[in-house]
Amino acid sequence: MGLNAKMNDTMYYTKAALYKSPQWQYEKEWRLFLNKNNSIGLSSLNIQIKPIAVYYGNDMSAINKKIISDIAKEKGIKEYQMYIDTQSDRYAMKYRRI
C-alpha cells in the first residue's frame, strides 16, 4: 500500500466532502459544490441566501479571519469564535460571540 497506493474509488474526495457526521447536525451547515465543468456553463453562482453568522475555527489564520470579519461587520453578520472547552471531559468545541 503506502503513499503510492492506487485509489480505486474515483468519488472518494466527493464523498468525503459530502459526508457530515450526525454529531455535527446541530450546526445546520449548508455546503455548496460547483464543478468547473458544470452544465450551466458558469464558474460561480450568485446565491441569494444571506448568512446569519460566521464561526471562526480555532486554527484559522489571522489574515483570513480579518478578511472575513471585515465583510461580516460590513454586512451585519454575527461572529463567533470556536474554542475547545478544556474543563470538559470530552474537550467539547464551544463558541463565544465576538
KATAHU-V143856 format. One record per pair of residues at least 12 apart in sequence whose ideal C-beta (glycine too) atoms are under 10 Angstrom apart, sorted by the first residue. I is the first residue (numbers start at 1). J is the second residue. D is the distance in whole Angstrom. If there is no record, write none. Layout:
I&J&D  I&J&D
This chain:
14&33&8  14&35&10  17&31&7  17&33&7  18&31&7  18&33&8  24&93&9  27&55&8  28&52&10  29&55&9  30&47&9  30&49&7  30&51&9  32&45&8  32&47&7  32&49&9  50&75&8  50&76&9  50&77&8  51&71&10  51&72&8  51&75&8  51&77&6  51&78&9  52&76&10  52&77&7  52&78&7  53&72&8  53&77&6  53&78&4  53&79&7  53&80&6  53&95&9  53&97&9  54&68&6  54&69&8  54&71&9  54&72&5  54&75&10  54&77&6  54&78&7  54&79&5  54&80&7  54&81&10  54&98&10  55&78&9  55&79&8  55&80&5  55&81&8  55&82&6  55&93&10  55&95&6  56&68&7  56&69&8  56&72&10  56&79&7  56&80&7  56&81&5  56&82&6  56&83&10  56&95&9  56&98&8  57&81&9  57&82&6  57&83&10  57&93&9  58&81&8  58&82&5  58&83&6  58&84&7  58&93&8  59&82&9  60&81&9  60&82&9  65&79&9  65&81&9  65&98&10  69&98&8  72&98&10  78&97&7  78&98&9  79&95&10  79&96&10  79&97&7  79&98&5  80&94&10  80&95&4  80&96&7  80&97&6  80&98&7  81&94&10  81&95&6  81&96&6  81&97&8  81&98&5  82&94&7  82&95&5  82&96&9  83&95&7  83&96&7
